[in-house]
Amino acid sequence: MAQQGKSSLGGTVTDPSGQPLAFAVVGIPSLDHYTMCDESGSYHLPEVLPGDQILSVKLMGYQPLEQQVSLQAGNHHELNLRLQESMTNLSQVEVLGKSTSTEINTSGFAVKAIDTKNFVNQSLQTNDILDQTAGVRIRQDGGLGSRVRYNINGLSGNAIRIFINGIPMENYGSSFSLNSIPTSMIERIEVYKGVVPAEFGNDALGGAVNVILKTKSPNTLNASISYGSFNTQQASINGNYRNAKNGFTFRGSAFYNFSNNNYKVWGNQIYVTDKFGKITYIKAPRFHDDYRSMGIKAAAGFTNVKWADEFLVDVLSSGMEKDIQHGATMENVYGNRSTSQSTNLASISYRKEDLFKEGLDVNFFSSYSSLKRNVVDTIPYIYNWYGELVDFNEDGKPEEWSSGAEAGSPTLNESREKQAVVRLNAQYELNENFTVGVNQLSNYFSRKPDDPMQVQEVRDLTDTRYLNKNITGVFLNANGIDNKLKTSLFYKYYNQTVSLKDVEYERFSSTPVPYEYSKTSSFGGYGLALGYYIFPKFQLTASAEKAIRMPTGNEVFGNDAEAIDPSYELDPEQSYNANLGFNLEALHWNKHSFQMNFNVFYRNTLDMIRQVVASEQAETYGFENNDRILSKGFDTELSYSYDNKLTWMLGVSVFNARFNQQYDQYGSEYIYYGDRLRNAPYFTANSNIRYTADNWFQERSRSTFYYNIGYVHDYFRNWESLGSAGKNVIPSQMVHSIGGSYTVPSQRFTFSFDVKNITDEQVFDNWALQKPGRAFYAKLTYNLL
């Protein structure tokens, strides 16, 4: 029922044949109140002012429709609408009447656009959604709050760049991550596999993930809270407000996450040792892995006014506290080491189409952030996996690490980081077929470390580290052959400067001496993407590029909180990437729908930056350049839908990445020449079945159920030619998950449940780090407006 004093409006939008039209925009312009049809063509406009209103319906490829409606207070009105196809260019093969996601998928790049509306009410995080995408593998060190790496067709880590609305996310700090963004705030997620458009401006080598936040929502306010296994608690609230008269806009959100992460682990690294040295392998819960993060984000400005499509001033404040259970592997267990950090950021953004003259679009973004990170490790006591202090002598005095702390020397390290980012994107439409553009990204990063546990002489010699990066891109986008052909040609220029002052020790001496290092790197990259419609709804895609990726601050300077050692002399990595594939857009017959995409890829990477265990005793790791890596493979995704209620998806990714450098600089042959890339899964598959039913328990209610299965084939933890050490295999993993949700007729409340890893499969990731087993979660979402 509509709220007393107001009315509501709902119905279905179809084409002339009665087929539902997804993503049609339905609204009342005079009230600035809009919604978008779901996949079944259904729309719902709650809390509409009663009286005579003009209802507007728009969808690309169809004639706009306006219809007067008379709404009575307190009543719900059903109105089904039918759109007529636009008669313009119907004889041509154009991407018309399609969702934004389809537009992106058919851009010529190897890209997958994911609409998140099916995931909004589940107890899923953004990374869970990405992990169900063909060619994408989310690699995580453990439970909530642990380090996450993104793998796209064999390239991983910082070779994959993350963006929010096209803006690099790296300056937000780790306390504000993709998982910190509620799915209800996300419109879609774009996954670029390999070649990345120049418009993004950053140095993505192997692909990019671009999260597009909702900006065209009516005035909304919603909140969600979830609770699950391992005492996992998550809550968020977000809202949008826009004054229809003057365009003033406010957007705000806040989040809170907590988990004990006390899931059970077992295997060849989980054991206890008695005083006689006898080893007993056990199954034990993690006991020192609490994680807490929170943050608030607010933006104010003006939208859809004469002088700006969007002008916003944005502030963000977030914080994080995390216990550290172990180092780079699970061999050494910690009981006291911890880290915390806080981030504050302010930014300004401006976007305007047709600025000064028709066809000139400008997008500007600038931000400044400060981050403070602390690492505390001052207690030398040794723990075992039972969470007990080790006392081999049984004299009541715990055993101690000889280094004086759990992960090396005692530390109270504090790092202060400052980062300024400026990005300008401008493009001009020369005519209906050609668009030219330029993108400039400048990033200035500094870190000042200090540790009061160090001797004063070392503290005096330790100075600020600097890493400055500038990337300039130019591009030309073109349409041809009656819009059947799409072309994007681009060039990027990369420049990075690293400088620092640190401490080193001369050979056979304990006296610290100053160490200075500076390096400037400059490279050029280029690329081309093509898309051609051979038949309506069948498009061939091809893309190729020379890509460059500069080392990041954490890779060069290290990060004690994540057990990363410095690697000052890292070189940029280069890759020659190529993709060839096709998109088969949705084919409809009766109530059935089928679509498919397929992509073959080639990556020839020079000086690949890869994680390597650097110190087994201290359980830390660093990064190294891996000379030459050659990767070939394919990924494909098929989806089927029946009656817009039952959907099935299958995604498969296979890649063969090999160490392709036969001789070192001295002419000696590498013993692992030709080996498959270590610590990297090479065959993954994912399948998902979803069923949606309306009006099961109540009129206008909606019930959804899903089942997901993910498979990762076994792979070597190290180079397979290194004898027994290299034969340490991370076993195959098959993970099953189920869940469901129920939305009440008022659309205000949604209840959902999820059971992840229902068979309690032992799931591993980076360097055999075990992830959570079976887990149960429940979530309540409440739409206040």
N, C-alpha and C positions, 0 to 999 in steps of 0.2 A: 504494500500500500504506500502511496505517496505520503510524505510528511504533511501533517495538518497545516493548511494554509498554502501549500504548494501542490503541484501536480507532477506527474512523470509521464514520459513518452517512450515507447519502444516499438520494435517491429523488425522487419527483415527488408533488406535491399537486394533486388535481383536484376538480372539483365532481361532483355525481351523474351528469352526462351524460358525464364523462370529459374535459371541457375543463380545461386547466391553470389554476391559480389563482396569479396573480402576487402577490407581496408578503405571502403568508401567513408568519406568524412561527412558526418551528419551533425547539424547544429542549428542554433538560432543566433544569427549574427548580431542582432540588436542587444542580446544578453551576453555576447562573447562566451557562449556555452556550447562546447563541441564534444563529440566523441567519435570513435572510429569503429567501424564494423569488424567483428571477429571473422574467423575463417568460414563460419556458417552464414555470414551476411547479416547477423543479428546486431542490433544497436540498442542502447538504453541510455536515456537522458533523465537522470534523477533531479528532483527538486527544481522544477521549472516554474517560474512565476505564471499564475493563471491569467487567462485572457486570450485575446487574439494575437497570435505570433506567426512570423514567417519562418518556416522550416526550410533549411538549405541542405542539399545533398550534392557532393562533388566527388568525381573520380576521373582520373586521367583516362582519356579514350572514350568518355561518355559525355552526353550533353548535361550540363548542370540543371538541377531541378530545384525550383522553389515552390512551396505550397503553403497556403495559409491554413493554420489549425486553430481551433478554439478549445482551450484547455480550461477545465473546471477545477477549482481548488479541492484538494484531497483525493482526486481521482487519478487512476492510471489509464492512459490512452494507448491503444494499439493502432499503429498505422504502418502498413506495408507499402513499400515504394518500389517503383520499377523505372530503371534508367534506360534511355535510348542511346545506342551507339552513335558516336560522333561521325559525321559523314566526311570529315576531312582526312584524306590520305588513307582511306580504308583499303585501297588497292595495294598499298605499300606494306612491306614488312617492317613494322615499327614496334618498339616496346611501349605499348599503350595500354592503359587500363590495368597496369600492374603495380604491385606494391613497391615501395622503395627497396626492399630486400631483393626483389627480382631485378630491379634496375641495376643494383650493385653486382649481383651474380652474373649478369650478362655484360659487364663493362669491358671484357677482354682480358682482365687480370684473372689469375687463379685465386678466386676469392669466394668465400661462403659467408652470406649474411644470415644471421640467426635471429629470428623474431622471438622475443622472450615471453610473450603473453601466456604461453602454455606452462611456464615455469614460475610465474609470479607467486602463486599461492603454495608452492612446495617448500619444504625445508631444505632447499638447495642453495648453494652459493654460486657466484658467477663462474668460478673455476670448475665446479661440477658440471655446469652447462657446457663449457668449452671442452671438457674431457669426453663428451659424447659426440664430438665432431670428427669426421674422418680426417686423418692426417695430423690431428692435434693430440698431444699427450701432455697432461699436467703431471709434473714430477715434484713431489713434496717430501720433505724430510721427516714428517710425522703428522701430528694432529693439528688442531686449530692453532694458528699463529706461527707455524713452522715455515721455514724458507720454501718458497715455491719457484720452480723453473718451468718455462714453457718450451715444449719441443714441437716443432712443425716440420714434418717430413725429414727428420734427422738432424736438423740444426736447432740448437737449444740455447738456454741461458740468455745472456744479453744480446745474442744474435737476433732474438725476437723482441721487438719493441712493443710497449703497451701505451696506448693513447686513450684519452677521454675527450670526446668531441674533437678529435684530431690534434689534441695538445699532448705532448709527452708527459707521462705520469711520473717520471723518475724523480721530480723535484717535490713530490708530496710526502716522501718519507714512508718507511715500511709500515708504520702504524695505520696509514691510510692506503689500503690496497684494493684490488678488484673485489675481494671478499668483503670489504667494508661498505660497498655500495649495495643497498637493497635492490633486489631484482625488480621491485615495483617502480624504481626510478629509471630503469633502463628500457629504452625503446627497442634497440637491437644491438647485436654484437657482430662486427665485421672481422673476419679472419682472412688475412692476405697470406697466401702460401708462396713464399719465394719472392717474386718481383713485387715491390711496393711502390705505389704512385708517388711522384715527386711532391705532390701537394702536402704530404705528411712531413717532409723536411728533415726527419731524423735519419740516423745511420742504421737502419734496419738491414741486416744481412740475409736472414733466412725467412723473414715474414713479419707480420705485425697483427696485433689485436687492437681494434678500435671500438671502444664502448661509446655508443650514442645515447645520451640521456634524454629523457622526455622533456620537451620544451613547449609543446603546443597543447598541453593539458589545460582543461578549465580549472577554476579555483578548486583545489583539492587539499585534503589533509587525511593521511592514513598512517596507521601504526601497526606494527607487528611484533610479536613476542614468540620465542620458541624455546623449548627445553628438551634436552635429550641426554643420551648416554655420556658418561664421563663428566657428569655435572656441567654439561655444555649449555650455556645460556646466551641467547642473542636477542637483542631488541633494537628496533629502529623506528623512527618517526620522520616523515617528510611531508612537505606541503608546498603548494604553489598558490600565489595570489597575483592577480592582475586587475588593475582598475581599467575598465573598458573605456572610460572617458579620456584619461590622460596617458594611459599606457604604463603607469608605474607598476613595476613588477618586483615581487619578493619571492625568493625560493630558499627554503631552509630544510635542513636534515640533521639528524643526530643518530648516533649508533653506539651500541655497547656490546662487547663480546667477552665471554669468560668461559674457560674450560680448565678442568684439572688435568685433562689428557692422560688419565690414569688407566689407559687400556693395557691389556696384557701383551707381553712380547715373549718370544722364545726362539730358539735356534742355536747355531754354533757360536754366537757371540754372547749368549745369555747363560751365565753359569756362576757358581760360587766355588771358592777354593778353601779347603780346610788348612789347618796349620801344617799338615804333612804334604801339602801340594796337590792333594787329590781334587780333581775337578768334577763337579756335579752339575749337569745341565738342568735348568729349571724353567718353569713358566711363571712369570712374575709380572705384576703391574708396574708401570712407570710411576715413580713416586716423587719426582722433582721436576715437573713439567707444566706447572700452572701458567696460564696465559690470560692476560687481561688487556683489552684495548677499548678506547672510547674516543669519540670525536664529535665535533659540531661544525657544520658548514652552512654559511649563509651568504646569499647574494641579493643585492638590491640594485635597481636601475630602471631602465625603460625598454620596452619591447614593442615592435610593430608600430613605431611612430614615424613621422615623416623624415626625420633626420637619422634614424637608425632602425634596423631590423632588430638589433639587440645591443644594448649598452649596459654592462653589469660590472659592479664592483663586488668582489668575492673575498671572503675571509674564511680561513680554515684553521682549527686548532684541534690537535689530536695527540694522544699519548698511549704508551704501551709499556707493560711490565711483563717480563717473561723469565721463568726459571729455565736453566739449561741442564738437561738430563745427561748429555754426553757430548763428545766432540764430533769429528768428521765421520767416525764410525761408532759402533755401539760397544767397542771393546772396553773402554774406560768409562765407568759410570760416575757421575757427579751427584753431590747432595747439597751443595751450597752455592755454586756459581750461578749468577743471575745477571740480567741486563734490563735496562729501561731506557726509554727515549720519549722526547716530546718534540712536536713539530708545530710551527706557526707559519702560516702563509697568507699573503695578500696578493690579489691579482686584479687586473682590469682587462675587460674584453670588449671589443667593438666589432660588429658585423653589419654590413650594409650592401644590399644588391642595388645595382644601378646608381652608384655613387657618382655625382657630378654629371654623368651621362649614361644613357641606356647601354647596358651590356658590361659595365665595369663593376665588378664585385670585389669587395675588400673585407678581409678578416684579420683582425689584429688581436694579439694576446701578449700580456706581459705579467710577470710574477716575481715576487721576492719571497724567499723562505729561509727560515732559520731552524736548525735541528740541533738538539742536545742529546747525546747518547752516553750512557754510563755502563760500565762493566765492573762488577764486584766479584772478586775471587781472592779471598785473603785467608781462608781456612784450609789447612793442608790435610785434613782427615780423609781417610780412604773409606769409601762405601762399597758394599756389594749390591747385587741386583735385588736382594730382599729389602733394601733400604736400611740395612744395619751397618753400624760402624765396625770395621774389621779390627779384630783383636786377636792376632795369632798367638801372642804370648799369654793370653788370658790373665793379664795383670791389671785389667781395668783401664789401660792406656791405649787408646786407638792408634792404629798404624797411621803413619803420615807419608805423604808424597815427599820425596827428597827435594823436589823443586821448590817447595814452600807453599804451593797452592795446587788446586786440582788440575788446572790446564797450563801449567808452567809457573813462572814466577808470580808472586803475589801482585795483584793489580787493583787499582781503583780508577781505571782509565776513564777519562772524560774527553769526548770529542765534540767540538762545536763546528757544525757545517753551515755554510751560507751558500745560497744558490740564487742566481738571477737568470731569468729566461725571457727572451724577447722573440716573438714569432710574428711575421707579417706574410700574409698570403694575398696576392692580388691576381685576378684573372680578367681578361677582356674578351668578350664574344665578338669576333671580327664580323661574322655573319652566322647564319643558322647552321653552318657546317664546320666552322673553325673557331677554336678558343685557344688563346695563348695565356700563359700565366707565369708567375715567379713566386718563389717561396724562400724566405730567409729565416733561419733559426740560429740564434746566438745563445750559448749557455755558458755561464761563468760560475765555477764551483771552487770552493775553498774549504779546507778542513784544518783545524788547529787542535792537535791532540795534546793531552797533558795527563801525567800520572804521578800523583803525590807519593806513590810507593817507590818511584825511581829516585836515584841519587840526584842531588841538585845539579851536578855537572851535566848529566844526561838531559835533564829537563831544560837546561839553558840552551843546549845544542839542538833541541827538537823544535822545529819551526813550522809555519803554516805550509800546507801543500796546496798547489793550485792546478786546476785542470780547466782549460778554456777551449770551447769548441764552437766552430762556425760552419754552418752548412747552407749552401746556396743551391737552389734548384730552379730550373726553367723547364717548361713543358708546353707541348702543343697537342691539343685534343681535336680530333676530326671525325666527322661522319661522312660517308660516301655511299655511292651506288644505292640511291633511294633509301638511305639510312640502314642498309643491310650491313655495312662495314663500319666498325668503330676502331679508331686508332689513337694511341697515346704514345708520344715520343718525348723523352725527357733526358736531361743532363743534370748531374749533381757535382758540386765541388765541395770537398771536405778539408777542413783545416783544424788541427788540434795541437795545443801546447801544454806540456806537463812540466812543472817545476817544483822542486822541494828541497828542504834542508833537513837532514836526519843525522843519525848517529851510527857509526860503525866502529868496529874494533880491529886494530891491526893484528896481524898474525902473531901468535905467541904472546899477546899482551891483553891485559884487562882494562887498559886505559881507553876511554871513549875519545874518538876524534870526529870532527865534523865531516859530513858527507853531503855533497851537493849534486843534484842531477837535474837536467833539463833536456827536453826533447820536443821538437816540432815536426809534425807529420802533415803532409798535404797529398791529396789524391783526387782523381777525377773518376766519376762513374757515369754510366749512361744505360739507357734501356728503351725497349719498345714493347708495347702490348697491342694485340690485334684481336678483334672479335668479328666473325662473319656469319651471317645467317644463310645457311645453304637452303634451308626450308623454313617456313614459319615454325617457330618454337624449337628449332634445332640450330644451335650456334656452335661453330668451331672457335676455339680460343687458343692463342699462342702468345707467349711473352718470353723475353730474354733480357738480361741485364748484366753489367759488371757492377757488383755491389761492394761497398766498403763499410767496415764497422770498426769504430775507434774503441779502445779499451775504456771501461768506465772507472769512476773513482774508486769503487770497492775492489775492482780487479787490480788496479795499479797500487793503491795505498793500503789495501787490506781492510779488515773489519774485525776487531776482536770479539764483538758480540756474536758474530757468525763463524768464528774460528777460521778466518781467512787471513793468510799471510800476505805481506806485500809482494808484488811482482813488478818492480819499477820499470824494467826494460821490456815490457810487452810491446810487441809490434801490432799495428792494426791488422785485421784479417781482411782478406779479399776473397770474393767468390764470383764465379761465372755461373749464373743461374739460367735455366731454361725450363719452360713449361709448355705442354701441348695437351689439349683436352677438348671436351665438348660439354655443352649444357643442353639437356633435353628438358624443356619447360613442361609444366603440368599439362598432361593430356587428360581430357575428361570424356567419359562415355557413361551414360546413365548416371549412376551414383558413384562410379569409380573414378579415381584420379591416380596418375602415376607420373613421377619425374625422376631424373637421374643426372648426375654429373660424374665426369671421369677426368683424371688429370695424371699425366706422366711427367716426371720431373728429372732434372739433371743438375747436380751441384758439384762444381770443381772448386774446392776451397783451398786457399793458400794461407799459411800461418794461422790456422784455426785456433782460437783461444778456447782451451779446454781445462776443466777442473782436474787437478791431480792431487792425490794425498802427498803432502810434502813432509810431514813429520809424524810417523806412527807413534812415537813416544808422547808427543804433546797433543796428538789427535787434532791437528790442524791441517789445512790444505791451502794450496795456492793455485795459480793459473800458469799455463804454459802455452807457447805456440807449437802446434802439432804439424808443422811443415805443410804437407799436402794431403787432403782428404777428398776422395772421390765418392759421391753418392748418386745412386740411381734408384728409381722406384716409381710407385704409383699410389694413388688413393682414389677411392670411388665412394659415392653415397647414393643409395636408392631409397625412395620413399613411396608409400602407397597409402591411399586414403579411401575409405568407403563411407559415403553418405555424410561426410564431414564429421563423423563420430569416431570411427575406428581408423587409427593411423599406425603405420609400421615403418621403421627406418632401419637401414643397415649401412654401416660405414666400415670400410676396410682400408688399411694403410700398410704398405710393404716398402721398405727401403733397404738398400744394400750399400752401406757406407764402409769404405775400406781405406786403410792407411796406404797412401799411394806415393810415398817418397822412398825410393829404393836405397839411396846412399846418403850418408851424412856429409858434412862439409869437408871431412878428412878422407872421403872415399870408402869408408867402411859401410858394409850393408847393414841396414836395420834388420834385426831378427824378426820383427813383427811386420815387415813389409808384406802387404797383401792381407793382413788380418782385418777382421771386422772391427769397427770402432768400438772401443771398450765402454762398458757401463752405459750402453744405449740400447733400449728395446728397438727391434727392427720389424716386428710384425704385431700389429694391434688390430682389434676389431671391436665394434660396438653395435648393439642392436637394441631398439626401443619399441615397445608396443604401448599405445595409449588409447583409452576409450573414454569418450565424453558422452554423458547422457543428461538430457534436460527433463525437468518435471518428474523426477522419479519419486520423490517423497513429498514435494510441494510444488505448486504451480510457480514457474519462473525460477526454480532452483536449478542448480547445475552440479553434477557429480562427475569426477574425473578419477580414473585409475590408470596406473602405469606399471610396467615391468621393464627393467633395464638389465642388460648383461654386457659386461666388458671383459675382453680377453687380451692378455699380454703374453707373447711367447717367451720362452726362456732365453737368456742372453748372458754372455760372459761379463763378469765384474771387471776383469782386467784383460790385457792383451792375451789372446788365446795361445800364443807361441811362447809364453813365459813359464812353461812347465806347470807344476802342480798349482802354483800361485795363480796362474792365469786360468786354470781350469775351474776356479771357484765360480759356479754358475748360479745366477739368480733364477729360480724356477719359474715355470709357467704359472700364470695367475688367471683365474676365472672368477669374476665378482658379480653376484646377483643382487639386485636391489628392487624393492617394490614400494609403492606408495599410492596415496589417493587424497582427494580433497572434496569438500562439499561447501557450496556457496548458497546462502539462504536467499529467499526471493527478493528481499530488499537490496541485495547486492552489497550489503554493509559488512557482513561477517563471512569469513571463510575459515573453515577448520581443515587442517591437513595433517597427514602423518607420513612418515618415511621410515623404511627399514633398509639400512645400507649393509651390504655384505652379509646377506642373510645366512650364508653357510659358514660364516666365520673363517673365511679363507685367509691364510697367511699372505699378506700383501706387502711387497717390498718396493723400494724405489732407490734413490740416489745412494750408491755405494752400500746396497743391502740394508738401508735403514727401513725398519718395519713401520707400516702405517696402521691405523686403527682397524680392528676386526668388526664383528657384528655390532651395530649401533641402531638405536631407536630414537626417533625425533618426532615431536609434535609442534605444530605452529598455529597460531591464531592471528588472522589479519583483520583489521577493523578499518573500514573507510568512514571517517567522520564526516567528510564532505564529498 
